[in-house]
Each structure stands twice: as C-alpha cells, then as structure tokens.
Amino acid sequence: MVNREIAVKPKKKVATKHAVTYLYGCFHIMGIHPGKTNPQLYILYALVIHTMTTIFTPISFTTSYFIRSDTDTFNVGVFLTSVQAVINVYGCAVKMLLLVYYKSKLEAAEKLMDKMDEHCRAEDEVQELYTVRNLGRRIVLGYCTAYWIYTTMTYIAALISGVPSYSLNLFVIQWRRSKWEFYVASFIEYILTSWTCFQQVANDSYGTVYVCILRAHVRILLLRIRKMCSQSDQTAEQNLEELKSVIKDHKDLIQLYNAISPVISQTIFLQFSITAIILGITLINIAIFSTTIAAVAASSFYVIAVVVEIFPLCYYANCLLYDSDTLATEIFHSAWIDRDQRYRKMLIFFIQRTQKSMELWAGKMFPINLNSFISIAKFSFSLYTLIKQMGIKERLDL
C-alpha cells in the first residue's frame, strides 16, 4: 500500500497595506497613481482622464444652463437633477486635487503599517489583519456598486423620459435635433457621470479604509494588552519587556493616526457641506417635481449614493473612538497588581498616554461621528421643509 502525503497549501502572508490594494487600483485607473511600467504612456492616459472628468464635465454642466432652445419648456425636475449633480462634480474636482496633494502622506503611512505588522505573530492578531484586508476591499467594491446603480438608474430614467438626465452641453451633439443624437448624448452623459462617480469612489472610500486600518491596529493592541502577564512562568524582566513592547506599539499607532487624520480632516469637511446641500435639493426633487417612477427611483438612489459618501466614515470613526477609549480600561484590568514597582510606574504612564481619544475632526470644526451624520440629515430635512412651506411649486407654476 502506497502512503500518500497530502500537501497543505500554506496560507498567504497578509499585510495591512493589502487593505488598500483596491483603493490604489482606483487611484491608478483615475490617473493619480502611476505604475512602474510605461510612465510616459500613463501620463498621456492621465491627461485624457482628467481632461474628461475634472475639466470637461464641469464645463459641460455649467454651460448647459446658457444653451436652451426657444421651444423648450423649463423642467424643474431635470434642472434640480442637474444642480444636485453639478455641485457634486465641482466638489469632486476639488477633493481630487486635495487627494493628489496629500497622497504622498498616505503612501508614507505604509512604512508605519509594515513596521506594525512585524509585531503581529499571534494567530488572533494575524486574523485581524485578514479581516481588515477583506473589509478594505469590500468597502471600495461597495462604493463602486452604489455609484454604478445610481448612474445606471439615471440613464434608464433619461431613456424613458426622452430627455437626457443632465442635458449637458456636448457642443457638437444636439440631442434636440434628432432621435439618434438624443441616444448618443444620453450615452455620453452616462459615460461621463460613470467616470466622475468612479472618481468619487477614490475620494470617498479612502478615508473609510484608512480609519478601518487604524481601528484594526487598535484592536490588535487590545489583544496584546489582554495577554500581558498571562504566562505564570515569565520573570519580572520579561513582563517589563513585554510592557515596553506594547508601549512602543502604541507609539507607532499614534504616529499612524497623526499621519492619516489631517488628510481625512481636509476632505471630509468639504464633503459634509456638499452632502447637506445635495440631500436637501434631492428630497425636494423627489417630493415635488419628479413626475415618473423612473425619475423618483433615480433620485432615491442618488440619496443613497450621497449618504454612502459620509455614513461609513462616520460609523467607523465612531467605532475607532470607542475602541481607543477602551485601551485605558483594558490596561487597568490587566494583571498588574502582583508586579514590581517598575512595572506599575510604567503602567501608570501608559494609562495616561492612552487616555487621549483617537477622535477625527472635519476641518478641525466638527467631529466625525454618527452624531454629525444625524445633524447633517436633520439639516437637509429642515431645508426641505422650509422650501416646501414657502410654496416653491406654486411660485414656479405661476
């Protein structure tokens, strides 16, 4: 009888930076993260992409308001759909410029991640790295799905209504002249808005992904704190060295937080302002001016897409705040009572260091958490209620 050994495939090594693989893939597609091959060709590709999304699309939206046929009737629903998009288009261009400016800091943070990964040897700690890797990739895919659904629903609504969703000024193509030009114009709008939304994926998902990375390393640090002095055969020196190692890990974590938080702060403040305005406009469009089921569905998906821009970041920032506030409590509940004086003094110092919360701020003015998200939603509904009470529909009908 022949003995057959079953080869066990080794588990692939994981690193924190694997969580940003899909994110940097978006950066590469959007022309802000060159690869190692064909740099000249990539520069040409980036110029085409940014000319189309960052320059031509905002110009098309803006100039479309000044080009109107004498036979056209003013459609408020189409106008509001265009306004809610053009605000996001200009905001997206500004956020993209900020992201290009700060991207070097995000890339520099990878060195800190690699340094922190070197200490992740225990099975439960490595599992946290696998979790954040998968979560980071799912976040990017989730943003892509939500935005693609919105652009597709808007495109379908345009085909049903017979009017392009945004009536962009495409200069050569005039959708009013013939049926085929209408279909061509609608398809070009679909392509332009899809690329712009893909640009939004890069803008909106990076903050959430990096906050999840921070949270993952906070959770890893919590696991190490719970293990301190858990082995009865360790000497006092070994326990002290273990505590020093955990303190160094916390120091690296604070450095990672200090590298990431300023970048998120600058872009999310702009996003908070844009989201509040767009939600108010979109709710008015849905409740008053949308006349078809397809138009209502498109606007409803737009609300979801706008909410997606800030809700995941607010949620995970809230989780990060909670986990970081747990550090001091976990240290206090560790097995320190029977330790020597040197250990206890160092532990007190460590508790004081961990009492500073890892709170993220939007422009150093508003905390990034679920309370801020709810406040933005309340502001949007208040804006909708105010305009509705002013009788805007009756005024426009006159």
ABEGO torsion letter per residue (X at the ends): XBBBBBBBBBBBBBBAAAAAAAAAAAAAAAGABBBABGAAAAAAAAAAAAAAAAAAAAAAAAAAAABBBAABBBBAAAAAAAAAAAAAAAAAAAAAAAAAAAAAAAAAAAAAAAAAAAABABAAAAAAAAAAAAAAAAAAAAAAAAAAAAAAAAAAAAAAAGBBAAGBBAGABBAAABAAAAAAAAAAAAAAAAAAAAAAAAAAAAAAAAAAAAAAAAAAAAAAAAABGABAABBAAAAAAAAAAAAAAAAAAAAAAAAAAAAAAAAAAAAAAAAAAAAAAAAAAAAAABABAAAAAAAAAAAAAAAAAAAAAAAAAAAAAAAAAAAAAAAAABBAAABBAAAAAAAAAAAAAAABBBBBBBGGABBBBAAAAAAAAAAAAAAAAAAAAAGAAAAAAX
